[in-house]
Every structure is written in C-alpha cells, then in structure tokens.
Amino acid sequence: MSEQRNESVSVRIAADDNDFEEVKKLVLAYVDSLGFDISFQNFDAEIASLPTMYGPPVGGMFLAVVDGVNVGVAGIRRLNDTECELKRMYVKPGNRGLGLGRKLIDACVTHAENLGYKAIKLDTTTDMKPAMELYRSCGFREIRPYYFNPQGNAKYFSLALT
C-alpha cells in the first residue's frame, strides 16, 4: 500500500526581501545539487542581484510552498524585448512528485505572457531526465544553443507564448 500525502501545495511570487532570502537559499541548494561549476553563467552577480534580475518589471521568481514551507523555486528573467529565460527551477528532493515542477512552470509561463514576452527559453543537461520530460510535456521544444555552455551535455529548449 502506498503512502498517501495530504500536503497543502501552492506556488506564489516572491514579493519582498524575506521572500528573496528564501529564493536565495533554494537557488544555492539547487546549484549545490548540480555537481558542476556554473560560474560561466556569471552566477555570483546573479545571486547578488536576484530581486533586480528576477523582479519587476522584467521578471518574476516563484516559490513552491508545501504546508507553509518553501520547498521549490523557479524564475524568469529578461533575455531581450521579446524573450525571457526560465532559470533555477528546483524542488527539494523530499517534495518531488507533488506536481510542483509543473505548477512552477505554469506560473512562470503565465507571468511571462503577462509581461508581453513571446517566448521562454531554457537550458538543462541530459542527466536531468525528469526535468527534460517535464519541459517537453509543457510544450517546450529543443532548439539550437542560444548561449555558450561548456557542459558537453547541455540541451536548449524554447516555448512560444500567446
């Protein structure tokens, strides 16, 4: 018999300094889980400017919440006037399987559409098979690289927005 889970699950936008401190903790946990260096993405500058890079008027950062505890994160940031990028999507391992990844993507897509973007791009690596399957199931299609990634197994995706 499988264990039944009755958690209260939601996704909300990061709105203040306290929220962005929680975002920072989750993003750092995500980076620690990767197993490779992402300094080529200018990560130090990103982590120092999360509210600016992922905040209004050009982005948004979302927290996944289970029973009042922040357990996941994903954000969008501006690439150019018509495109944004989905970044730092992460759900703590003990909270996977609750549909939080899809909820985070849905929140990011809706927010990107509301901001007027025409497409969302993202990159991942082939060893993140569940994430790649989720991206594909949400309509993302594989594309040519849109920036340099030294990881030999990097894959790039895009989703056209309405």
DSSP file (Angstrom, degrees, kcal/mol; ACC not computed):
  #  RESIDUE AA STRUCTURE BP1 BP2  ACC     N-H-->O    O-->H-N    N-H-->O    O-->H-N    TCO  KAPPA ALPHA  PHI   PSI    X-CA   Y-CA   Z-CA
    1    1 A M              0   0    0      0, 0.0     2,-0.2     0, 0.0     0, 0.0   0.000 360.0 360.0 360.0 132.3    0.0    0.0    0.0
    2    2 A S        -     0   0    0      1,-0.1     2,-0.3     0, 0.0     0, 0.0  -0.479 360.0-103.9 -83.3 152.5    1.4    3.4   -1.0
    3    3 A E        -     0   0    0     -2,-0.2     2,-0.4     1,-0.0    -1,-0.1  -0.556  32.7-136.0 -73.8 133.1    1.7    6.2    1.4
    4    4 A Q        -     0   0    0     -2,-0.3     2,-0.5     2,-0.0    -1,-0.0  -0.762  14.1-154.3 -93.2 137.0   -0.9    8.9    1.0
    5    5 A R        +     0   0    0     -2,-0.4    -2,-0.0     1,-0.1     0, 0.0  -0.936  16.3 178.8-114.6 131.3    0.2   12.5    1.1
    6    6 A N        +     0   0    0     -2,-0.5    -1,-0.1     2,-0.1    -2,-0.0  -0.060  26.9 151.1-120.6  31.7   -2.2   15.3    2.1
    7    7 A E        -     0   0    0      1,-0.1     2,-0.7    59,-0.0    -2,-0.1  -0.236  50.9-118.5 -65.4 151.8    0.0   18.3    1.9
    8    8 A S        -     0   0    0      2,-0.0    59,-2.8     0, 0.0     2,-0.4  -0.851  39.6-168.5 -86.9 118.9   -1.2   21.8    1.1
    9    9 A V  E     +A   66   0A   0     -2,-0.7     2,-0.3    57,-0.2    57,-0.2  -0.930  16.7 147.1-119.6 131.8    0.6   22.7   -2.1
   10   10 A S  E     -A   65   0A   0     55,-2.3    55,-3.3    -2,-0.4     2,-0.4  -0.968  33.4-137.9-153.5 168.1    0.8   26.2   -3.7
   11   11 A V  E     +A   64   0A   0     -2,-0.3     2,-0.3    53,-0.2    53,-0.2  -0.998  24.9 175.2-131.0 135.6    3.0   28.5   -5.8
   12   12 A R  E     -A   63   0A   0     51,-2.4    51,-3.3    -2,-0.4     2,-0.2  -0.970  32.7-104.8-140.1 155.1    3.4   32.2   -5.1
   13   13 A I  E     -A   62   0A   0     -2,-0.3     2,-0.4    49,-0.2    49,-0.3  -0.554  37.9-110.9 -78.6 141.6    5.5   35.0   -6.5
   14   14 A A        +     0   0    0     47,-3.6    47,-0.3    -2,-0.2    -1,-0.1  -0.600  44.5 170.0 -70.1 126.1    8.4   36.3   -4.4
   15   15 A A        +     0   0    0     -2,-0.4     2,-0.3     1,-0.1    -1,-0.1   0.597  47.9  20.9-120.8 -15.3    7.3   39.7   -3.3
   16   16 A D  S  > S-     0   0    0      1,-0.1     4,-2.3     0, 0.0     5,-0.2  -0.849  87.3 -82.4-148.0-179.3    9.7   41.1   -0.7
   17   17 A D  H  > S+     0   0    0     -2,-0.3     4,-1.6     1,-0.2     5,-0.1   0.873 124.1  53.5 -59.7 -39.4   13.2   40.9    0.8
   18   18 A N  H  > S+     0   0    0      1,-0.2     4,-1.8     2,-0.2    -1,-0.2   0.922 108.9  49.7 -62.4 -43.1   12.2   37.9    3.0
   19   19 A D  H  > S+     0   0    0      1,-0.2     4,-2.5     2,-0.2    -2,-0.2   0.913 109.5  51.0 -60.3 -42.9   10.9   36.0    0.0
   20   20 A F  H  X S+     0   0    0     -4,-2.3     4,-2.3     1,-0.2    -1,-0.2   0.767 105.1  56.6 -71.7 -22.8   14.1   36.7   -1.9
   21   21 A E  H  X S+     0   0    0     -4,-1.6     4,-1.9     2,-0.2    -1,-0.2   0.893 109.4  46.7 -67.7 -39.7   16.2   35.4    1.0
   22   22 A E  H  X S+     0   0    0     -4,-1.8     4,-2.2     2,-0.2    -2,-0.2   0.904 111.1  52.1 -65.7 -41.6   14.2   32.2    0.7
   23   23 A V  H  X S+     0   0    0     -4,-2.5     4,-3.0     1,-0.2     5,-0.2   0.935 107.6  52.5 -57.4 -47.1   14.8   32.2   -3.0
   24   24 A K  H  X S+     0   0    0     -4,-2.3     4,-2.5     1,-0.2    -1,-0.2   0.912 108.4  49.9 -58.4 -44.9   18.5   32.6   -2.4
   25   25 A K  H  X S+     0   0    0     -4,-1.9     4,-2.0     1,-0.2    -1,-0.2   0.917 114.0  45.1 -60.2 -44.3   18.6   29.6   -0.1
   26   26 A L  H  X S+     0   0    0     -4,-2.2     4,-2.4     2,-0.2    -2,-0.2   0.890 112.1  50.8 -69.6 -39.2   16.8   27.4   -2.6
   27   27 A V  H  X S+     0   0    0     -4,-3.0     4,-2.7     2,-0.2    -2,-0.2   0.905 110.5  50.0 -64.6 -40.5   18.8   28.6   -5.6
   28   28 A L  H  X S+     0   0    0     -4,-2.5     4,-2.3    -5,-0.2    -1,-0.2   0.888 110.0  50.4 -65.2 -37.9   22.0   27.8   -3.6
   29   29 A A  H  X S+     0   0    0     -4,-2.0     4,-1.5     2,-0.2    -2,-0.2   0.905 110.7  50.8 -63.7 -40.7   20.7   24.3   -2.8
   30   30 A Y  H  X S+     0   0    0     -4,-2.4     4,-0.7     2,-0.2     3,-0.4   0.945 110.4  47.5 -59.6 -49.9   19.9   23.9   -6.5
   31   31 A V  H >X S+     0   0    0     -4,-2.7     3,-1.0     1,-0.2     4,-0.6   0.897 109.8  53.6 -62.2 -40.5   23.4   24.9   -7.5
   32   32 A D  H 3< S+     0   0    0     -4,-2.3     3,-0.4     1,-0.2    -1,-0.2   0.835 106.3  54.2 -61.5 -31.5   24.9   22.5   -4.9
   33   33 A S  H 3< S+     0   0    0     -4,-1.5    -1,-0.2    -3,-0.4    -2,-0.2   0.650  91.5  76.3 -77.7 -14.5   22.9   19.7   -6.4
   34   34 A L  H << S-     0   0    0     -3,-1.0    -1,-0.2    -4,-0.7    -2,-0.2   0.875  82.9-144.7 -68.8 -39.4   24.2   20.2   -9.9
   35   35 A G     <  +     0   0    0     -4,-0.6     2,-0.3    -3,-0.4    -3,-0.1   0.608  69.0  77.1  82.1  10.2   27.6   18.6   -9.5
   36   36 A F  S    S-     0   0    0     -5,-0.4     2,-0.3   115,-0.0    -1,-0.2  -0.981  85.9 -96.0-148.3 160.7   29.3   21.1  -11.8
   37   37 A D        -     0   0    0     -2,-0.3     3,-0.2     1,-0.1    -6,-0.0  -0.569  26.3-176.5 -79.7 131.0   30.5   24.7  -11.8
   38   38 A I    > > +     0   0    0     -2,-0.3     3,-2.1     1,-0.1     5,-0.6   0.089  48.6 116.4-112.6  22.9   28.2   27.3  -13.2
   39   39 A S  G > 5 +     0   0    0      1,-0.3     3,-2.2     2,-0.2    -1,-0.1   0.779  64.7  73.0 -61.4 -24.5   30.5   30.3  -12.8
   40   40 A F  G 3 5S+     0   0    0      1,-0.3    -1,-0.3    -3,-0.2    -2,-0.1   0.703  90.8  59.5 -62.1 -17.3   30.4   30.6  -16.7
   41   41 A Q  G < 5S-     0   0    0     -3,-2.1    -1,-0.3   108,-0.0    -2,-0.2   0.257 118.9-112.3 -92.1  11.3   26.9   32.0  -16.2
   42   42 A N  T <>5 +     0   0    0     -3,-2.2     4,-1.8     3,-0.1     3,-0.4   0.920  55.4 168.9  58.5  45.2   28.1   34.8  -14.0
   43   43 A F  H  >< +     0   0    0     -5,-0.6     4,-2.9     1,-0.2     5,-0.3   0.839  64.7  60.0 -62.1 -38.1   26.4   33.2  -11.0
   44   44 A D  H  > S+     0   0    0      1,-0.2     4,-1.5     2,-0.2    -1,-0.2   0.916 108.5  44.7 -58.8 -43.2   28.0   35.4   -8.4
   45   45 A A  H  > S+     0   0    0     -3,-0.4     4,-0.8     2,-0.2    -1,-0.2   0.886 113.1  52.5 -66.9 -37.9   26.5   38.5   -9.9
   46   46 A E  H >< S+     0   0    0     -4,-1.8     3,-1.1     1,-0.2     7,-0.2   0.951 109.3  46.7 -62.1 -50.0   23.1   36.8  -10.4
   47   47 A I  H >< S+     0   0    0     -4,-2.9     3,-0.6     1,-0.3    -1,-0.2   0.808 111.1  53.8 -65.7 -28.4   22.9   35.7   -6.7
   48   48 A A  H 3< S+     0   0    0     -4,-1.5    -1,-0.3    -5,-0.3    -2,-0.2   0.673 118.0  35.3 -76.9 -16.7   23.8   39.2   -5.6
   49   49 A S  T XX S+     0   0    0     -3,-1.1     4,-3.0    -4,-0.8     3,-0.6  -0.043  71.4 135.3-128.4  33.2   21.1   40.8   -7.7
   50   50 A L  H <> S+     0   0    0     -3,-0.6     4,-2.9     1,-0.2     5,-0.2   0.897  74.6  49.3 -52.0 -50.0   18.2   38.3   -7.5
   51   51 A P  H 34 S+     0   0    0      0, 0.0     4,-0.4     0, 0.0    -1,-0.2   0.836 117.3  42.4 -63.3 -29.9   15.4   40.9   -6.9
   52   52 A T  H <4 S+     0   0    0     -3,-0.6     3,-0.3     2,-0.2     6,-0.2   0.923 119.1  41.7 -78.3 -47.1   16.6   43.0   -9.8
   53   53 A M  H  < S+     0   0    0     -4,-3.0    25,-0.5    -7,-0.2    -3,-0.2   0.862 130.3  27.0 -69.6 -36.9   17.3   40.3  -12.3
   54   54 A Y  S  < S+     0   0    0     -4,-2.9    22,-0.2    -5,-0.3    -1,-0.2   0.231 109.4  83.9-112.8  12.4   14.1   38.3  -11.4
   55   55 A G  S >> S-     0   0    0     -4,-0.4     4,-1.5    -3,-0.3     3,-1.0  -0.442  75.8 -23.5-107.8-177.1   11.8   41.0  -10.2
   56   56 A P  T 34 S+     0   0    0      0, 0.0    -1,-0.2     0, 0.0     4,-0.1  -0.284 110.0  22.6 -61.6 152.2    9.5   43.6  -11.7
   57   57 A P  T 34 S+     0   0    0      0, 0.0    -5,-0.0     0, 0.0     3,-0.0  -0.977 134.4  22.9 -95.9   6.5    9.2   44.9  -14.3
   58   58 A V  T <4 S+     0   0    0     -3,-1.0     2,-0.2    -6,-0.2    57,-0.1   0.475 119.4  13.2-113.8  -2.3   11.0   42.3  -16.4
   59   59 A G     <  -     0   0    0     -4,-1.5     2,-0.3    18,-0.1    18,-0.2  -0.802  53.6-143.1-152.9-168.7   10.9   39.1  -14.5
   60   60 A G  E     - B   0  76A   0     16,-1.9    16,-2.9    -2,-0.2     2,-0.4  -0.905   5.2-151.7-169.2 142.2    9.5   37.1  -11.7
   61   61 A M  E     - B   0  75A   0    -47,-0.3   -47,-3.6    -2,-0.3     2,-0.4  -0.979  18.2-157.9-121.9 134.1   10.6   34.5   -9.1
   62   62 A F  E     -AB  13  74A   0     12,-3.4    12,-1.6    -2,-0.4     2,-0.4  -0.891   5.4-151.5-119.3 142.1    8.2   31.9   -7.8
   63   63 A L  E     -AB  12  73A   0    -51,-3.3   -51,-2.4    -2,-0.4     2,-0.5  -0.921  10.3-143.4-109.9 133.4    8.3   29.9   -4.6
   64   64 A A  E     -AB  11  72A   0      8,-2.3     7,-2.9    -2,-0.4     8,-1.3  -0.842  23.0-161.5 -92.8 132.9    6.7   26.4   -4.3
   65   65 A V  E     -AB  10  70A   0    -55,-3.3   -55,-2.3    -2,-0.5     2,-0.5  -0.960  15.1-173.6-124.7 129.9    5.2   26.0   -0.8
   66   66 A V  E >  S-AB   9  69A   0      3,-2.7     3,-2.1    -2,-0.4   -57,-0.2  -0.985  80.0 -20.9-122.8 120.0    4.2   22.8    1.0
   67   67 A D  T 3  S-     0   0    0    -59,-2.8    -1,-0.1    -2,-0.5   -58,-0.1   0.872 129.1 -50.0  49.1  42.9    2.4   23.1    4.3
   68   68 A G  T 3  S+     0   0    0    -60,-0.3     2,-0.5     1,-0.2    -1,-0.3   0.452 115.3 114.5  81.5   0.9    3.7   26.7    4.7
   69   69 A V  E <   -B   66   0A   0     -3,-2.1    -3,-2.7     2,-0.0     2,-0.5  -0.901  68.8-124.7-109.5 131.9    7.3   25.7    4.0
   70   70 A N  E     +B   65   0A   0     -2,-0.5    -5,-0.2    -5,-0.2     3,-0.1  -0.623  43.2 156.4 -74.1 118.3    9.2   27.0    0.9
   71   71 A V  E     +     0   0A   0     -7,-2.9    21,-3.0    -2,-0.5     2,-0.3   0.409  54.1  31.5-125.7  -2.2   10.4   23.9   -0.9
   72   72 A G  E     -BC  64  91A   0     -8,-1.3    -8,-2.3    19,-0.2     2,-0.3  -0.980  54.3-168.0-156.0 165.3   10.9   24.9   -4.5
   73   73 A V  E     +BC  63  90A   0     17,-2.7    17,-2.7    -2,-0.3     2,-0.3  -0.992  10.3 163.9-154.4 151.1   11.8   27.8   -6.8
   74   74 A A  E     -B   62   0A   0    -12,-1.6   -12,-3.4    -2,-0.3     2,-0.3  -0.908  13.9-175.2-163.9 150.0   11.8   28.9  -10.5
   75   75 A G  E     -BC  61  87A   0     12,-2.2    12,-2.9    -2,-0.3     2,-0.4  -0.955  19.2-137.8-145.4 164.2   12.1   32.2  -12.1
   76   76 A I  E     -BC  60  86A   0    -16,-2.9   -16,-1.9    -2,-0.3     2,-0.3  -0.971  20.7-177.7-121.6 143.0   12.0   34.1  -15.4
   77   77 A R  E     - C   0  85A   0      8,-1.7     8,-2.8    -2,-0.4     2,-0.2  -0.967  33.9 -93.3-136.9 153.8   14.4   36.8  -16.4
   78   78 A R  E     + C   0  84A   0    -25,-0.5     6,-0.3    -2,-0.3     3,-0.1  -0.415  33.7 171.5 -69.3 133.0   14.6   39.0  -19.4
   79   79 A L  S    S-     0   0    0      4,-2.7     2,-0.2     1,-0.5     5,-0.2   0.733  73.0 -35.2 -99.5 -45.5   16.8   38.0  -22.4
   80   80 A N  S    S-     0   0    0      3,-2.1    -1,-0.5     0, 0.0     3,-0.2  -0.858  83.3 -64.4-159.0-170.0   15.6   40.7  -24.7
   81   81 A D  S    S+     0   0    0     -2,-0.2     3,-0.1     1,-0.2    -3,-0.0   0.767 132.2  26.2 -61.9 -25.8   12.4   42.6  -25.5
   82   82 A T  S    S+     0   0    0     35,-0.1    36,-3.3     1,-0.1    37,-1.3   0.546 116.3  59.2-115.4 -10.1   10.6   39.5  -26.7
   83   83 A E  E     - d   0 119A   0     34,-0.2    -4,-2.7    35,-0.2    -3,-2.1  -0.948  51.0-178.1-128.5 143.2   12.2   36.6  -24.9
   84   84 A C  E     -Cd  78 120A   0     35,-2.2    37,-2.5    -2,-0.4     2,-0.4  -0.784  22.1-124.8-125.3 175.2   12.8   35.6  -21.4
   85   85 A E  E     -Cd  77 121A   0     -8,-2.8    -8,-1.7    -2,-0.3     2,-0.5  -0.978   8.3-137.0-128.1 133.5   14.6   32.7  -19.8
   86   86 A L  E     +C   76   0A   0     35,-2.8    37,-0.4    -2,-0.4     2,-0.3  -0.784  40.2 173.1 -84.6 124.3   13.3   30.1  -17.3
   87   87 A K  E     +C   75   0A   0    -12,-2.9   -12,-2.2    -2,-0.5    35,-0.0  -0.931  40.7  14.2-136.6 156.0   16.1   29.6  -14.7
   88   88 A R  E     +     0   0A   0     -2,-0.3     2,-0.4     1,-0.2    -1,-0.1   0.739  63.8 175.2  59.6  33.5   16.9   27.9  -11.4
   89   89 A M  E     +     0   0A   0    -15,-0.1     2,-0.3   -14,-0.1   -15,-0.2  -0.584  14.3 153.2 -73.3 125.0   13.9   25.5  -11.3
   90   90 A Y  E     -C   73   0A   0    -17,-2.7   -17,-2.7    -2,-0.4     2,-0.4  -0.982  29.4-171.0-156.1 136.7   14.4   23.3   -8.3
   91   91 A V  E     -C   72   0A   0     -2,-0.3   -19,-0.2   -19,-0.3     5,-0.1  -1.000  39.9-107.1-127.9 130.8   12.2   21.3   -5.9
   92   92 A K    >   -     0   0    0    -21,-3.0     3,-2.5    -2,-0.4     4,-0.2  -0.265  33.9-115.1 -55.8 140.3   13.8   19.8   -2.8
   93   93 A P  G >  S+     0   0    0      0, 0.0     3,-1.4     0, 0.0    -1,-0.1   0.820 112.4  56.4 -51.2 -40.7   14.1   16.0   -3.2
   94   94 A G  G 3  S+     0   0    0      1,-0.3    -2,-0.1   -23,-0.0   -23,-0.0   0.547 108.6  49.7 -70.5  -5.3   11.6   15.1   -0.4
   95   95 A N  G X  S+     0   0    0     -3,-2.5     3,-0.7   -24,-0.2     5,-0.3   0.233  81.9 115.6-117.9  10.9    8.9   17.2   -2.1
   96   96 A R  T <   +     0   0    0     -3,-1.4    -4,-0.0    -4,-0.2     0, 0.0  -0.467  61.2  46.4 -78.0 154.6    9.1   15.9   -5.6
   97   97 A G  T 3  S+     0   0    0     -2,-0.1    -1,-0.2     0, 0.0    -3,-0.0   0.490  82.6  98.7  92.0   3.8    6.1   14.0   -7.1
   98   98 A L  S <  S-     0   0    0     -3,-0.7    -2,-0.1     0, 0.0   -89,-0.0   0.366 100.5-105.8-101.4   2.7    3.6   16.6   -5.9
   99   99 A G  S  > S+     0   0    0      3,-0.0     4,-2.0     4,-0.0     5,-0.1   0.620  79.8 132.8  83.4  13.3    3.3   18.4   -9.2
  100  100 A L  H  >  +     0   0    0     -5,-0.3     4,-2.8     1,-0.2     5,-0.2   0.867  66.0  56.9 -68.3 -36.3    5.3   21.4   -8.0
  101  101 A G  H  > S+     0   0    0      2,-0.2     4,-2.4     1,-0.2    -1,-0.2   0.939 110.1  44.5 -59.6 -46.6    7.6   21.5  -11.1
  102  102 A R  H  > S+     0   0    0      2,-0.2     4,-3.0     1,-0.2    -1,-0.2   0.904 112.9  51.7 -64.5 -41.2    4.6   21.8  -13.4
  103  103 A K  H  X S+     0   0    0     -4,-2.0     4,-2.3     2,-0.2    -2,-0.2   0.902 110.4  48.8 -62.8 -40.2    3.0   24.4  -11.1
  104  104 A L  H  X S+     0   0    0     -4,-2.8     4,-2.3     2,-0.2    -2,-0.2   0.929 112.7  47.3 -64.8 -44.7    6.2   26.4  -11.1
  105  105 A I  H  X S+     0   0    0     -4,-2.4     4,-3.0     1,-0.2     5,-0.2   0.937 111.3  51.3 -61.8 -46.0    6.4   26.3  -14.9
  106  106 A D  H  X S+     0   0    0     -4,-3.0     4,-2.5     1,-0.2     5,-0.2   0.907 110.6  48.7 -57.9 -42.7    2.8   27.2  -15.3
  107  107 A A  H  X S+     0   0    0     -4,-2.3     4,-2.3     1,-0.2    -1,-0.2   0.912 113.1  47.4 -64.1 -42.2    3.3   30.3  -13.0
  108  108 A C  H  X S+     0   0    0     -4,-2.3     4,-2.7     2,-0.2    -2,-0.2   0.907 112.4  49.1 -65.8 -42.1    6.4   31.3  -15.0
  109  109 A V  H  X S+     0   0    0     -4,-3.0     4,-2.5     2,-0.2     5,-0.2   0.942 112.7  47.1 -63.5 -47.7    4.6   30.9  -18.3
  110  110 A T  H  X S+     0   0    0     -4,-2.5     4,-2.4    -5,-0.2    -2,-0.2   0.918 114.0  47.8 -60.2 -43.8    1.6   32.9  -17.2
  111  111 A H  H  X S+     0   0    0     -4,-2.3     4,-1.7    -5,-0.2    -1,-0.2   0.911 110.7  51.1 -64.9 -42.2    3.8   35.7  -15.8
  112  112 A A  H  <>S+     0   0    0     -4,-2.7     5,-2.2     1,-0.2     4,-0.4   0.913 110.7  48.8 -62.3 -42.5    5.9   35.8  -18.9
  113  113 A E  H ><5S+     0   0    0     -4,-2.5     3,-1.4     1,-0.2    -1,-0.2   0.920 109.6  52.3 -61.8 -43.3    2.8   36.1  -21.1
  114  114 A N  H 3<5S+     0   0    0     -4,-2.4    -1,-0.2     1,-0.3    -2,-0.2   0.799 106.9  53.5 -63.7 -28.4    1.5   38.9  -18.8
  115  115 A L  T 3<5S-     0   0    0     -4,-1.7    -1,-0.3    -5,-0.2    -2,-0.2   0.507 120.8-110.4 -83.7  -4.4    4.8   40.7  -19.2
  116  116 A G  T < 5 +     0   0    0     -3,-1.4    -3,-0.2    -4,-0.4    -2,-0.1   0.556  62.9 152.9  91.1   8.4    4.4   40.5  -23.0
  117  117 A Y      < -     0   0    0     -5,-2.2    -1,-0.3     1,-0.1   -34,-0.2  -0.406  34.9-156.2 -70.3 151.3    7.2   38.1  -23.8
  118  118 A K  S    S+     0   0    0    -36,-3.3    43,-3.1     1,-0.3     2,-0.3   0.575  72.8  17.1-101.6 -15.7    6.7   36.0  -27.0
  119  119 A A  E     -dE  83 160A   0    -37,-1.3   -35,-2.2    41,-0.3     2,-0.4  -0.993  57.6-146.5-156.1 151.0    9.0   33.0  -25.9
  120  120 A I  E     -dE  84 159A   0     39,-2.2    39,-2.4    -2,-0.3     2,-0.3  -0.985  20.8-168.6-117.2 131.0   10.6   31.4  -23.0
  121  121 A K  E     +dE  85 158A   0    -37,-2.5   -35,-2.8    -2,-0.4     2,-0.3  -0.775   8.7 171.5-112.0 161.5   14.0   29.7  -23.4
  122  122 A L  E     - E   0 157A   0     35,-2.1    35,-2.7    -2,-0.3     2,-0.3  -0.982  19.4-144.5-159.1 162.1   15.9   27.5  -21.0
  123  123 A D  E     + E   0 156A   0    -37,-0.4     2,-0.3    -2,-0.3    33,-0.2  -0.959  23.6 157.8-129.3 153.9   18.9   25.2  -20.8
  124  124 A T  E     - E   0 155A   0     31,-2.4    31,-2.9    -2,-0.3     2,-0.3  -0.859  35.9-103.6-152.9-175.6   19.4   22.0  -19.0
  125  125 A T  E >   - E   0 154A   0     -2,-0.3     3,-2.2    29,-0.3    29,-0.2  -0.902  26.8-116.7-122.1 155.0   21.6   18.9  -19.1
  126  126 A T  T 3  S+     0   0    0     27,-2.1     3,-0.2    -2,-0.3    28,-0.1   0.717 110.7  66.8 -64.3 -20.7   20.8   15.5  -20.4
  127  127 A D  T 3  S+     0   0    0      1,-0.2     2,-0.8    26,-0.1    -1,-0.3   0.575  84.9  75.3 -76.9  -5.7   21.4   13.9  -16.9
  128  128 A M    <>  +     0   0    0     -3,-2.2     4,-2.4     1,-0.2    -1,-0.2  -0.473  60.5 157.1 -97.6  60.0   18.3   15.9  -15.7
  129  129 A K  H  >  +     0   0    0     -2,-0.8     4,-2.5     1,-0.2     5,-0.2   0.881  66.8  51.4 -58.2 -45.6   15.9   13.4  -17.5
  130  130 A P  H  > S+     0   0    0      0, 0.0     4,-2.2     0, 0.0    -1,-0.2   0.903 111.8  48.8 -60.5 -37.9   12.8   14.1  -15.3
  131  131 A A  H  > S+     0   0    0     -3,-0.2     4,-2.8     2,-0.2    -2,-0.2   0.926 110.9  49.7 -65.8 -43.9   13.2   17.9  -15.9
  132  132 A M  H  X S+     0   0    0     -4,-2.4     4,-2.4     1,-0.2    -1,-0.2   0.907 111.0  49.7 -62.3 -41.0   13.6   17.4  -19.7
  133  133 A E  H  X S+     0   0    0     -4,-2.5     4,-2.4     2,-0.2    -1,-0.2   0.906 111.6  49.2 -62.9 -41.3   10.5   15.2  -19.8
  134  134 A L  H  X S+     0   0    0     -4,-2.2     4,-1.4    -5,-0.2    -2,-0.2   0.933 110.2  50.2 -64.0 -46.3    8.6   17.8  -17.8
  135  135 A Y  H  <>S+     0   0    0     -4,-2.8     5,-2.4     1,-0.2     3,-0.5   0.933 112.5  47.2 -58.3 -46.2    9.7   20.6  -20.1
  136  136 A R  H ><5S+     0   0    0     -4,-2.4     3,-1.7     1,-0.2    -1,-0.2   0.906 109.1  53.6 -62.1 -41.4    8.6   18.6  -23.2
  137  137 A S  H 3<5S+     0   0    0     -4,-2.4    -1,-0.2     1,-0.3    -2,-0.2   0.735 105.9  55.1 -67.4 -20.6    5.3   17.8  -21.6
  138  138 A C  T 3<5S-     0   0    0     -4,-1.4    -1,-0.3    -3,-0.5    -2,-0.2   0.374 128.9 -96.1 -91.2   3.4    4.7   21.5  -21.1
  139  139 A G  T < 5S+     0   0    0     -3,-1.7    21,-0.3     1,-0.3    -3,-0.2   0.432  73.6 146.5 100.9  -0.4    5.3   22.2  -24.8
  140  140 A F      < -     0   0    0     -5,-2.4     2,-0.4    -6,-0.2    -1,-0.3  -0.479  31.8-156.0 -70.1 141.1    9.0   23.2  -24.8
  141  141 A R  E     -F  158   0A   0     17,-2.8    17,-2.0    -2,-0.2     2,-0.1  -0.931  22.7-103.6-120.5 143.0   10.8   22.2  -27.9
  142  142 A E  E     +F  157   0A   0     -2,-0.4    15,-0.3    15,-0.2     2,-0.2  -0.397  46.3 176.8 -67.0 139.2   14.5   21.6  -28.3
  143  143 A I  E     -F  156   0A   0     13,-2.4    13,-0.5    -2,-0.1     3,-0.1  -0.789  36.2 -78.7-132.9 173.4   16.4   24.4  -30.1
  144  144 A R        -     0   0    0     -2,-0.2    -1,-0.1     1,-0.1    11,-0.0  -0.389  67.7 -79.2 -68.0 154.7   19.9   25.4  -31.1
  145  145 A P        -     0   0    0      0, 0.0    -1,-0.1     0, 0.0     3,-0.1  -0.289  36.9-167.1 -55.9 138.2   22.1   26.8  -28.3
  146  146 A Y  S    S+     0   0    0      1,-0.2     2,-0.3    -3,-0.1    -2,-0.0   0.400  74.2  12.4-108.6  -1.3   21.3   30.5  -27.6
  147  147 A Y  S    S-     0   0    0      2,-0.0     2,-0.3     0, 0.0    -1,-0.2  -0.958  93.5 -82.1-160.6 166.5   24.4   31.0  -25.4
  148  148 A F        +     0   0    0     -2,-0.3     3,-0.0    -3,-0.1    -2,-0.0  -0.567  40.0 176.8 -77.9 131.2   27.7   29.1  -24.7
  149  149 A N        -     0   0    0     -2,-0.3     5,-0.2     2,-0.1  -111,-0.0  -0.980  21.3-153.9-131.2 119.3   27.5   26.4  -22.1
  150  150 A P        +     0   0    0      0, 0.0     2,-0.4     0, 0.0    -1,-0.1   0.610  65.9 107.0 -72.8  -9.4   30.8   24.4  -21.5
  151  151 A Q    >   -     0   0    0      1,-0.2     3,-1.5     2,-0.1    -2,-0.1  -0.570  67.3-146.2 -69.0 123.2   28.8   21.3  -20.3
  152  152 A G  T 3  S+     0   0    0     -2,-0.4    -1,-0.2     1,-0.3   -27,-0.0   0.663  95.6  52.4 -66.1 -15.5   29.1   18.8  -23.2
  153  153 A N  T 3  S+     0   0    0      2,-0.1   -27,-2.1     0, 0.0    -1,-0.3   0.062  78.0 137.1-110.1  24.6   25.6   17.5  -22.4
  154  154 A A  E <   -E  125   0A   0     -3,-1.5     2,-0.3   -29,-0.2   -29,-0.3  -0.471  31.4-168.7 -73.3 141.3   23.7   20.8  -22.4
  155  155 A K  E     -E  124   0A   0    -31,-2.9   -31,-2.4    -2,-0.2     2,-0.4  -0.958   7.0-149.6-128.2 148.9   20.3   21.0  -24.1
  156  156 A Y  E     -EF 123 143A   0    -13,-0.5   -13,-2.4    -2,-0.3     2,-0.3  -0.933  14.2-176.7-123.8 142.8   18.3   24.1  -25.0
  157  157 A F  E     -EF 122 142A   0    -35,-2.7   -35,-2.1    -2,-0.4     2,-0.3  -0.922   7.1-165.4-136.8 159.1   14.5   24.5  -25.2
  158  158 A S  E     -EF 121 141A   0    -17,-2.0   -17,-2.8    -2,-0.3     2,-0.4  -0.993   6.3-159.2-144.8 149.2   12.0   27.2  -26.1
  159  159 A L  E     -E  120   0A   0    -39,-2.4   -39,-2.2    -2,-0.3     2,-0.3  -0.992  19.4-135.6-128.6 122.7    8.3   27.6  -25.7
  160  160 A A  E     -E  119   0A   0     -2,-0.4   -41,-0.3   -21,-0.3     2,-0.3  -0.593  24.2-147.8 -74.7 136.7    6.3   30.0  -27.9
  161  161 A L              0   0    0    -43,-3.1   -51,-0.0    -2,-0.3    -1,-0.0  -0.700 360.0 360.0-104.9 158.5    3.9   32.2  -25.9
  162  162 A T              0   0    0     -2,-0.3   -44,-0.1   -43,-0.0    -1,-0.1   0.430 360.0 360.0 -93.5 360.0    0.5   33.5  -26.9
